[in-house]
Amino acid sequence: MGKNLGAYGEGIGKKYLLEKGYVILHSNYRTKLGELDIIAQKDNIIAFVEVKTRRNSSFGLPREAVDYRKQLTLTKIAQLYIQQKKPGNVDFRFDVIEVRWIDDKYEINHIENAF
């Protein structure tokens, strides 16, 4: 269920961002270094968004999975994206969206400028 849960969480994250007025530029942007879950834009900000989904907190909070090593990898992937797409006069940031399942419902925590 791990990969399916993650994909489901990413879908929830995309829906949330769309409802907040973001445009989804890419989903699952893959490079040889790894993958960015969502690249979204709102106004003149492009957000590189990592989505973490958990059913419980036995392995810690979802955001805790975005450790320093993961942050370095995401930063390198974002640099490749910027070199390839040359997205003009915009600012960039890294966000984390936590999706936590509680019973039959989920909670979303959107952390802007997470690192």
Order of alpha helices (4+ residues) and beta strands (2+ residues): alpha-beta-beta-beta-alpha-beta-beta
